[in-house]
Amino acid sequence: MAIIRKKELRSMGKAELKEKLEQLRAELRREKGAVASGTKAENPGRIKEIKRTIARILTILRERGAEE
């Protein structure tokens, strides 16, 4: 999955953001599971990137929740 920019996230609807959040959480579980099982991570910086994107999505969802 490619890097998702803040601008792209803000243009998405609430349902899209929640769907993307679930996809990213599943990907994070897979990546962490692979590392825990002893295999070498294909892209070591990917876990950090996924965690940051999850945090961005949660922030946007909380902002929108306060507005509505």
Sequence and secondary structure as in RCSB ss.txt:
>XXXX:A:sequence
MAIIRKKELRSMGKAELKEKLEQLRAELRREKGAVASGTKAENPGRIKEIKRTIARILTILRERGAEE
>XXXX:A:secstr
     HHHHHHS HHHHHHHHHHHHHHHHHHHHHHHTT   SSTTHHHHHHHHHHHHHHHHHHHHHH 
